[in-house]
Amino acid sequence: MSAAAAQPWRPSAVQEVVALWAIGFLGIVIAFLLFGGTSIPKLVATVGFLYLPLIAMRWRDEDYRDYGLTLRAWRQDLRLFVTLSLIVGPLFFLGFAAWVELVPRLPSDWARLLTPHSGPGHFSPRLPPRFAEWVVDQVFVVALPEEFFYRGYMQTRLRDAWPGGRKVLGARLGPAFWLTAVLFALGHLAIFQAWRLSVFFPALLFAWMRERTGTVVGAALFHAACNLFVQFLEVSFFGGP
């Protein structure tokens, strides 16, 4: 038997990514169908995002640092996180306030499709209950695992398949950049609510940060901050998350 024939079959980068994404997506759907209304679907998602990539990483003797889970660029990550927060935060607030004014004017069927909220909203700033717990949850249970899986692992492997792209503000953006954002948005349909597809847009910023710094730390911080800011706005405008 030749050496070539003895080599075990390995999927291509694209096959590997799509297969692991589909396994994770299906696992979340099943957990939601069986245990909806509990914390189990979130636990399944968190464990899957952190450990599914290990299946393929072990084939290549890689570890988490090879996919951006490292503090080697923490100063740049922190600067970028603060800069984007100061730019995007006020703009998002204005857009959210305008959306709150628009929603009551939409046909009811459209409103149910496009937003989880109904009725008029009035801004009265307040933090969600148990906000400190939300911070820990969003950073370590939601944002960091998702950023490692999508921007760390998936975006890196897809870039192995499609290394080209146009450089935008210091980051090379090619097919891997766009496909990762699409899969991130589709992944949120594991709990089927059409408005969840809107996460495609912040995913573009997370992906750009990953390309810009080479790590997922800044993107994870910004991801968590975005989620927390949305929770703050929901409570402040509608009185509940």
Phi and psi restraints in degrees (value plus and minus 20) as a CYANA .aco file:
   2 SER   PHI     -92.4   -52.4
   2 SER   PSI     141.2   181.2
   3 ALA   PHI     -82.0   -42.0
   3 ALA   PSI     -57.2   -17.2
   4 ALA   PHI     -85.0   -45.0
   4 ALA   PSI     -59.2   -19.2
   5 ALA   PHI     -90.0   -50.0
   5 ALA   PSI     -44.9    -4.9
   6 ALA   PHI     -99.4   -59.4
   6 ALA   PSI     -33.7     6.3
   7 GLN   PHI     -90.0   -50.0
   7 GLN   PSI     109.7   149.7
   8 PRO   PHI     -87.4   -47.4
   8 PRO   PSI     132.3   172.3
   9 TRP   PHI     -90.0   -50.0
   9 TRP   PSI     118.4   158.4
  10 ARG   PHI    -150.7  -110.7
  10 ARG   PSI     118.7   158.7
  11 PRO   PHI     -89.1   -49.1
  11 PRO   PSI     139.7   179.7
  12 SER   PHI     -90.3   -50.3
  12 SER   PSI     148.7   188.7
  13 ALA   PHI     -77.9   -37.9
  13 ALA   PSI     -63.1   -23.1
  14 VAL   PHI     -88.0   -48.0
  14 VAL   PSI     -64.5   -24.5
  15 GLN   PHI     -79.4   -39.4
  15 GLN   PSI     -62.9   -22.9
  16 GLU   PHI     -81.0   -41.0
  16 GLU   PSI     -68.1   -28.1
  17 VAL   PHI     -83.3   -43.3
  17 VAL   PSI     -68.5   -28.5
  18 VAL   PHI     -84.4   -44.4
  18 VAL   PSI     -59.8   -19.8
  19 ALA   PHI     -84.5   -44.5
  19 ALA   PSI     -66.7   -26.7
  20 LEU   PHI     -88.9   -48.9
  20 LEU   PSI     -56.5   -16.5
  21 TRP   PHI     -82.0   -42.0
  21 TRP   PSI     -63.8   -23.8
  22 ALA   PHI     -85.1   -45.1
  22 ALA   PSI     -58.8   -18.8
  23 ILE   PHI     -82.7   -42.7
  23 ILE   PSI     -66.6   -26.6
  24 GLY   PHI     -82.4   -42.4
  24 GLY   PSI     -63.8   -23.8
  25 PHE   PHI     -81.2   -41.2
  25 PHE   PSI     -67.3   -27.3
  26 LEU   PHI     -83.8   -43.8
  26 LEU   PSI     -58.8   -18.8
  27 GLY   PHI     -81.9   -41.9
  27 GLY   PSI     -60.8   -20.8
  28 ILE   PHI     -87.9   -47.9
  28 ILE   PSI     -61.3   -21.3
  29 VAL   PHI     -80.2   -40.2
  29 VAL   PSI     -67.1   -27.1
  30 ILE   PHI     -83.4   -43.4
  30 ILE   PSI     -64.0   -24.0
  31 ALA   PHI     -81.8   -41.8
  31 ALA   PSI     -59.1   -19.1
  32 PHE   PHI     -87.9   -47.9
  32 PHE   PSI     -60.2   -20.2
  33 LEU   PHI     -86.7   -46.7
  33 LEU   PSI     -56.0   -16.0
  34 LEU   PHI    -107.0   -67.0
  34 LEU   PSI     -54.2   -14.2
  35 PHE   PHI    -151.2  -111.2
  35 PHE   PSI       9.4    49.4
  36 GLY   PHI     -77.2   -37.2
  36 GLY   PSI     121.3   161.3
  37 GLY   PHI      70.5   110.5
  37 GLY   PSI     -21.8    18.2
  38 THR   PHI    -136.4   -96.4
  38 THR   PSI    -199.4  -159.4
  39 SER   PHI    -106.4   -66.4
  39 SER   PSI     -21.3    18.7
  40 ILE   PHI     -84.1   -44.1
  40 ILE   PSI     -64.1   -24.1
  41 PRO   PHI     -77.9   -37.9
  41 PRO   PSI     -59.0   -19.0
  42 LYS   PHI     -85.2   -45.2
  42 LYS   PSI     -59.4   -19.4
  43 LEU   PHI     -83.9   -43.9
  43 LEU   PSI     -63.2   -23.2
  44 VAL   PHI     -79.8   -39.8
  44 VAL   PSI     -64.0   -24.0
  45 ALA   PHI     -82.8   -42.8
  45 ALA   PSI     -67.3   -27.3
  46 THR   PHI     -81.2   -41.2
  46 THR   PSI     -67.7   -27.7
  47 VAL   PHI     -84.1   -44.1
  47 VAL   PSI     -62.4   -22.4
  48 GLY   PHI     -82.3   -42.3
  48 GLY   PSI     -65.1   -25.1
  49 PHE   PHI     -82.8   -42.8
  49 PHE   PSI     -54.8   -14.8
  50 LEU   PHI    -102.0   -62.0
  50 LEU   PSI     -52.7   -12.7
  51 TYR   PHI    -131.0   -91.0
  51 TYR   PSI     -43.4    -3.4
  52 LEU   PHI     -77.0   -37.0
  52 LEU   PSI     -64.0   -24.0
  53 PRO   PHI     -80.5   -40.5
  53 PRO   PSI     -43.2    -3.2
  54 LEU   PHI     -82.0   -42.0
  54 LEU   PSI     -47.6    -7.6
  55 ILE   PHI     -76.0   -36.0
  55 ILE   PSI     -68.8   -28.8
  56 ALA   PHI    -102.1   -62.1
  56 ALA   PSI     -54.8   -14.8
  57 MET   PHI     -80.7   -40.7
  57 MET   PSI     -54.8   -14.8
  58 ARG   PHI     -87.6   -47.6
  58 ARG   PSI     -49.2    -9.2
  59 TRP   PHI     -80.8   -40.8
  59 TRP   PSI     -53.7   -13.7
  60 ARG   PHI    -126.4   -86.4
  60 ARG   PSI      -9.6    30.4
  61 ASP   PHI      35.2    75.2
  61 ASP   PSI      28.5    68.5
  62 GLU   PHI    -128.4   -88.4
  62 GLU   PSI     145.6   185.6
  63 ASP   PHI    -154.5  -114.5
  63 ASP   PSI    -196.0  -156.0
  64 TYR   PHI     -81.0   -41.0
  64 TYR   PSI     -51.5   -11.5
  65 ARG   PHI     -83.8   -43.8
  65 ARG   PSI     -50.2   -10.2
  66 ASP   PHI     -86.8   -46.8
  66 ASP   PSI     -34.6     5.4
  67 TYR   PHI    -139.9   -99.9
  67 TYR   PSI       9.7    49.7
  68 GLY   PHI      70.6   110.6
  68 GLY   PSI     -21.5    18.5
  69 LEU   PHI    -108.2   -68.2
  69 LEU   PSI      58.0    98.0
  70 THR   PHI    -174.7  -134.7
  70 THR   PSI     134.6   174.6
  71 LEU   PHI    -118.3   -78.3
  71 LEU   PSI      -4.1    35.9
  72 ARG   PHI     -83.0   -43.0
  72 ARG   PSI     -44.0    -4.0
  73 ALA   PHI    -140.6  -100.6
  73 ALA   PSI      17.1    57.1
  74 TRP   PHI     -82.7   -42.7
  74 TRP   PSI     -53.6   -13.6
  75 ARG   PHI     -85.7   -45.7
  75 ARG   PSI     -65.6   -25.6
  76 GLN   PHI     -85.1   -45.1
  76 GLN   PSI     -60.9   -20.9
  77 ASP   PHI     -78.8   -38.8
  77 ASP   PSI     -65.3   -25.3
  78 LEU   PHI     -87.0   -47.0
  78 LEU   PSI     -62.8   -22.8
  79 ARG   PHI     -81.2   -41.2
  79 ARG   PSI     -64.3   -24.3
  80 LEU   PHI     -87.0   -47.0
  80 LEU   PSI     -59.3   -19.3
  81 PHE   PHI     -80.8   -40.8
  81 PHE   PSI     -67.5   -27.5
  82 VAL   PHI     -86.1   -46.1
  82 VAL   PSI     -63.7   -23.7
  83 THR   PHI     -80.9   -40.9
  83 THR   PSI     -68.9   -28.9
  84 LEU   PHI     -87.0   -47.0
  84 LEU   PSI     -56.0   -16.0
  85 SER   PHI     -82.4   -42.4
  85 SER   PSI     -60.8   -20.8
  86 LEU   PHI     -90.5   -50.5
  86 LEU   PSI     -49.1    -9.1
  87 ILE   PHI    -104.0   -64.0
  87 ILE   PSI     -70.3   -30.3
  88 VAL   PHI     -96.3   -56.3
  88 VAL   PSI     -56.3   -16.3
  89 GLY   PHI     -74.2   -34.2
  89 GLY   PSI     -76.5   -36.5
  90 PRO   PHI     -82.2   -42.2
  90 PRO   PSI     -58.3   -18.3
  91 LEU   PHI     -84.8   -44.8
  91 LEU   PSI     -61.3   -21.3
  92 PHE   PHI     -87.1   -47.1
  92 PHE   PSI     -58.6   -18.6
  93 PHE   PHI     -78.8   -38.8
  93 PHE   PSI     -65.9   -25.9
  94 LEU   PHI     -83.3   -43.3
  94 LEU   PSI     -61.5   -21.5
  95 GLY   PHI     -85.7   -45.7
  95 GLY   PSI     -59.8   -19.8
  96 PHE   PHI     -85.1   -45.1
  96 PHE   PSI     -62.7   -22.7
  97 ALA   PHI     -83.2   -43.2
  97 ALA   PSI     -60.6   -20.6
  98 ALA   PHI     -85.3   -45.3
  98 ALA   PSI     -58.6   -18.6
  99 TRP   PHI     -84.8   -44.8
  99 TRP   PSI     -59.4   -19.4
 100 VAL   PHI     -79.6   -39.6
 100 VAL   PSI     -58.2   -18.2
 101 GLU   PHI     -91.0   -51.0
 101 GLU   PSI     -51.3   -11.3
 102 LEU   PHI     -99.1   -59.1
 102 LEU   PSI     -58.1   -18.1
 103 VAL   PHI     -73.8   -33.8
 103 VAL   PSI     -65.9   -25.9
 104 PRO   PHI     -82.8   -42.8
 104 PRO   PSI     -37.8     2.2
 105 ARG   PHI    -109.3   -69.3
 105 ARG   PSI     -27.4    12.6
 106 LEU   PHI    -102.4   -62.4
 106 LEU   PSI     132.7   172.7
 107 PRO   PHI     -76.4   -36.4
 107 PRO   PSI     123.5   163.5
 108 SER   PHI     -78.0   -38.0
 108 SER   PSI     -57.6   -17.6
 109 ASP   PHI     -83.9   -43.9
 109 ASP   PSI     -60.9   -20.9
 110 TRP   PHI     -85.7   -45.7
 110 TRP   PSI     -63.7   -23.7
 111 ALA   PHI     -80.8   -40.8
 111 ALA   PSI     -63.0   -23.0
 112 ARG   PHI     -83.8   -43.8
 112 ARG   PSI     -51.5   -11.5
 113 LEU   PHI     -95.8   -55.8
 113 LEU   PSI     -54.3   -14.3
 114 LEU   PHI    -119.3   -79.3
 114 LEU   PSI     -32.7     7.3
 115 THR   PHI    -174.6  -134.6
 115 THR   PSI     128.5   168.5
 116 PRO   PHI    -101.2   -61.2
 116 PRO   PSI     -24.0    16.0
 117 HIS   PHI    -125.1   -85.1
 117 HIS   PSI     134.7   174.7
 118 SER   PHI    -161.9  -121.9
 118 SER   PSI     135.3   175.3
 119 GLY   PHI      61.4   101.4
 119 GLY   PSI     151.4   191.4
 120 PRO   PHI     -92.1   -52.1
 120 PRO   PSI     134.0   174.0
 121 GLY   PHI    -145.8  -105.8
 121 GLY   PSI     131.3   171.3
 122 HIS   PHI    -154.9  -114.9
 122 HIS   PSI     111.5   151.5
 123 PHE   PHI     -97.5   -57.5
 123 PHE   PSI      99.1   139.1
 124 SER   PHI    -159.5  -119.5
 124 SER   PSI      78.1   118.1
 125 PRO   PHI     -80.1   -40.1
 125 PRO   PSI     110.7   150.7
 126 ARG   PHI    -179.9  -139.9
 126 ARG   PSI     135.6   175.6
 127 LEU   PHI    -112.3   -72.3
 127 LEU   PSI     130.7   170.7
 128 PRO   PHI     -82.8   -42.8
 128 PRO   PSI     132.2   172.2
 129 PRO   PHI     -77.6   -37.6
 129 PRO   PSI     125.7   165.7
 130 ARG   PHI      34.8    74.8
 130 ARG   PSI      26.3    66.3
 131 PHE   PHI     -82.3   -42.3
 131 PHE   PSI     -57.6   -17.6
 132 ALA   PHI     -79.4   -39.4
 132 ALA   PSI     -58.2   -18.2
 133 GLU   PHI     -86.9   -46.9
 133 GLU   PSI     -57.1   -17.1
 134 TRP   PHI     -81.6   -41.6
 134 TRP   PSI     -58.5   -18.5
 135 VAL   PHI     -81.5   -41.5
 135 VAL   PSI     -69.8   -29.8
 136 VAL   PHI     -80.8   -40.8
 136 VAL   PSI     -64.4   -24.4
 137 ASP   PHI     -80.7   -40.7
 137 ASP   PSI     -67.4   -27.4
 138 GLN   PHI     -89.0   -49.0
 138 GLN   PSI     -56.2   -16.2
 139 VAL   PHI     -93.9   -53.9
 139 VAL   PSI     -71.6   -31.6
 140 PHE   PHI    -117.7   -77.7
 140 PHE   PSI     -44.4    -4.4
 141 VAL   PHI    -119.8   -79.8
 141 VAL   PSI     -52.4   -12.4
 142 VAL   PHI    -125.8   -85.8
 142 VAL   PSI     -86.0   -46.0
 143 ALA   PHI     -87.6   -47.6
 143 ALA   PSI     -69.6   -29.6
 144 LEU   PHI     -83.5   -43.5
 144 LEU   PSI     -67.9   -27.9
 145 PRO   PHI     -81.1   -41.1
 145 PRO   PSI     -62.2   -22.2
 146 GLU   PHI     -85.2   -45.2
 146 GLU   PSI     -62.6   -22.6
 147 GLU   PHI     -87.0   -47.0
 147 GLU   PSI     -57.5   -17.5
 148 PHE   PHI     -82.8   -42.8
 148 PHE   PSI     -65.6   -25.6
 149 PHE   PHI     -89.0   -49.0
 149 PHE   PSI     -69.1   -29.1
 150 TYR   PHI    -102.6   -62.6
 150 TYR   PSI     -81.1   -41.1
 151 ARG   PHI     -99.9   -59.9
 151 ARG   PSI     -52.7   -12.7
 152 GLY   PHI     -96.5   -56.5
 152 GLY   PSI     -88.1   -48.1
 153 TYR   PHI     -94.1   -54.1
 153 TYR   PSI     -79.2   -39.2
 154 MET   PHI     -83.2   -43.2
 154 MET   PSI     -67.4   -27.4
 155 GLN   PHI     -84.0   -44.0
 155 GLN   PSI     -56.5   -16.5
 156 THR   PHI     -86.7   -46.7
 156 THR   PSI     -66.6   -26.6
 157 ARG   PHI     -87.3   -47.3
 157 ARG   PSI     -58.6   -18.6
 158 LEU   PHI     -87.1   -47.1
 158 LEU   PSI     -52.3   -12.3
 159 ARG   PHI     -88.2   -48.2
 159 ARG   PSI     -50.1   -10.1
 160 ASP   PHI     -81.1   -41.1
 160 ASP   PSI     -57.1   -17.1
 161 ALA   PHI     -97.5   -57.5
 161 ALA   PSI     -58.0   -18.0
 162 TRP   PHI    -148.7  -108.7
 162 TRP   PSI      61.2   101.2
 163 PRO   PHI     -94.9   -54.9
 163 PRO   PSI     -32.7     7.3
 164 GLY   PHI     -96.8   -56.8
 164 GLY   PSI     157.3   197.3
 165 GLY   PHI     132.0   172.0
 165 GLY   PSI     148.8   188.8
 166 ARG   PHI    -117.7   -77.7
 166 ARG   PSI     117.8   157.8
 167 LYS   PHI    -102.4   -62.4
 167 LYS   PSI     106.2   146.2
 168 VAL   PHI    -150.1  -110.1
 168 VAL   PSI      93.8   133.8
 169 LEU   PHI      31.5    71.5
 169 LEU   PSI      25.6    65.6
 170 GLY   PHI      64.7   104.7
 170 GLY   PSI     -15.4    24.6
 171 ALA   PHI    -148.9  -108.9
 171 ALA   PSI     116.3   156.3
 172 ARG   PHI    -105.5   -65.5
 172 ARG   PSI     101.1   141.1
 173 LEU   PHI    -135.7   -95.7
 173 LEU   PSI      89.9   129.9
 174 GLY   PHI    -145.9  -105.9
 174 GLY   PSI    -180.0  -140.0
 175 PRO   PHI     -76.4   -36.4
 175 PRO   PSI     -55.3   -15.3
 176 ALA   PHI     -81.4   -41.4
 176 ALA   PSI     -58.5   -18.5
 177 PHE   PHI     -80.0   -40.0
 177 PHE   PSI     -67.8   -27.8
 178 TRP   PHI     -93.9   -53.9
 178 TRP   PSI     -62.7   -22.7
 179 LEU   PHI     -87.2   -47.2
 179 LEU   PSI     -55.9   -15.9
 180 THR   PHI     -81.9   -41.9
 180 THR   PSI     -62.4   -22.4
 181 ALA   PHI     -84.7   -44.7
 181 ALA   PSI     -58.8   -18.8
 182 VAL   PHI     -83.9   -43.9
 182 VAL   PSI     -66.4   -26.4
 183 LEU   PHI     -86.7   -46.7
 183 LEU   PSI     -53.5   -13.5
 184 PHE   PHI     -82.6   -42.6
 184 PHE   PSI     -64.5   -24.5
 185 ALA   PHI     -86.1   -46.1
 185 ALA   PSI     -65.5   -25.5
 186 LEU   PHI     -83.8   -43.8
 186 LEU   PSI     -54.0   -14.0
 187 GLY   PHI     -81.7   -41.7
 187 GLY   PSI     -48.4    -8.4
 188 HIS   PHI     -93.9   -53.9
 188 HIS   PSI     -28.7    11.3
 189 LEU   PHI    -104.7   -64.7
 189 LEU   PSI     -15.4    24.6
 190 ALA   PHI     -77.2   -37.2
 190 ALA   PSI     -53.3   -13.3
 191 ILE   PHI    -123.4   -83.4
 191 ILE   PSI      84.9   124.9
 192 PHE   PHI     -96.3   -56.3
 192 PHE   PSI      80.4   120.4
 193 GLN   PHI    -164.0  -124.0
 193 GLN   PSI      96.1   136.1
 194 ALA   PHI     -77.6   -37.6
 194 ALA   PSI     -53.2   -13.2
 195 TRP   PHI     -84.3   -44.3
 195 TRP   PSI     -37.2     2.8
 196 ARG   PHI     -85.0   -45.0
 196 ARG   PSI     -40.1    -0.1
 197 LEU   PHI     -83.2   -43.2
 197 LEU   PSI     -36.8     3.2
 198 SER   PHI     -83.9   -43.9
 198 SER   PSI     -35.0     5.0
 199 VAL   PHI     -87.2   -47.2
 199 VAL   PSI     -29.4    10.6
 200 PHE   PHI     -75.8   -35.8
 200 PHE   PSI     -57.4   -17.4
 201 PHE   PHI     -93.0   -53.0
 201 PHE   PSI     -69.1   -29.1
 202 PRO   PHI     -84.7   -44.7
 202 PRO   PSI     -46.7    -6.7
 203 ALA   PHI     -79.7   -39.7
 203 ALA   PSI     -50.8   -10.8
 204 LEU   PHI     -85.2   -45.2
 204 LEU   PSI     -58.8   -18.8
 205 LEU   PHI     -88.9   -48.9
 205 LEU   PSI     -62.4   -22.4
 206 PHE   PHI     -79.9   -39.9
 206 PHE   PSI     -63.0   -23.0
 207 ALA   PHI     -86.2   -46.2
 207 ALA   PSI     -59.4   -19.4
 208 TRP   PHI     -83.0   -43.0
 208 TRP   PSI     -62.4   -22.4
 209 MET   PHI     -81.5   -41.5
 209 MET   PSI     -60.5   -20.5
 210 ARG   PHI     -79.9   -39.9
 210 ARG   PSI     -64.6   -24.6
 211 GLU   PHI     -89.8   -49.8
 211 GLU   PSI     -53.6   -13.6
 212 ARG   PHI     -91.6   -51.6
 212 ARG   PSI     -60.8   -20.8
 213 THR   PHI    -123.0   -83.0
 213 THR   PSI     -39.7     0.3
 214 GLY   PHI      63.7   103.7
 214 GLY   PSI     -18.8    21.2
 215 THR   PHI    -149.1  -109.1
 215 THR   PSI     154.3   194.3
 216 VAL   PHI    -126.9   -86.9
 216 VAL   PSI     -16.6    23.4
 217 VAL   PHI     -86.5   -46.5
 217 VAL   PSI     -70.5   -30.5
 218 GLY   PHI     -82.3   -42.3
 218 GLY   PSI     -61.2   -21.2
 219 ALA   PHI     -83.6   -43.6
 219 ALA   PSI     -58.4   -18.4
 220 ALA   PHI     -86.3   -46.3
 220 ALA   PSI     -61.8   -21.8
 221 LEU   PHI     -83.0   -43.0
 221 LEU   PSI     -64.4   -24.4
 222 PHE   PHI     -87.7   -47.7
 222 PHE   PSI     -58.7   -18.7
 223 HIS   PHI     -79.2   -39.2
 223 HIS   PSI     -68.9   -28.9
 224 ALA   PHI     -82.9   -42.9
 224 ALA   PSI     -62.2   -22.2
 225 ALA   PHI     -82.9   -42.9
 225 ALA   PSI     -59.2   -19.2
 226 CYS   PHI     -82.1   -42.1
 226 CYS   PSI     -66.5   -26.5
 227 ASN   PHI     -81.7   -41.7
 227 ASN   PSI     -63.1   -23.1
 228 LEU   PHI     -86.8   -46.8
 228 LEU   PSI     -57.6   -17.6
 229 PHE   PHI     -86.1   -46.1
 229 PHE   PSI     -59.6   -19.6
 230 VAL   PHI     -83.0   -43.0
 230 VAL   PSI     -61.7   -21.7
 231 GLN   PHI     -82.4   -42.4
 231 GLN   PSI     -61.5   -21.5
 232 PHE   PHI     -79.7   -39.7
 232 PHE   PSI     -64.8   -24.8
 233 LEU   PHI     -86.6   -46.6
 233 LEU   PSI     -60.2   -20.2
 234 GLU   PHI     -82.0   -42.0
 234 GLU   PSI     -64.8   -24.8
 235 VAL   PHI     -86.8   -46.8
 235 VAL   PSI     -59.4   -19.4
 236 SER   PHI     -92.0   -52.0
 236 SER   PSI     -52.4   -12.4
 237 PHE   PHI    -111.7   -71.7
 237 PHE   PSI     -55.7   -15.7
 238 PHE   PHI    -139.2   -99.2
 238 PHE   PSI     -25.7    14.3
 239 GLY   PHI      64.3   104.3
 239 GLY   PSI     -15.2    24.8
 240 GLY   PHI    -189.7  -149.7
 240 GLY   PSI     135.8   175.8
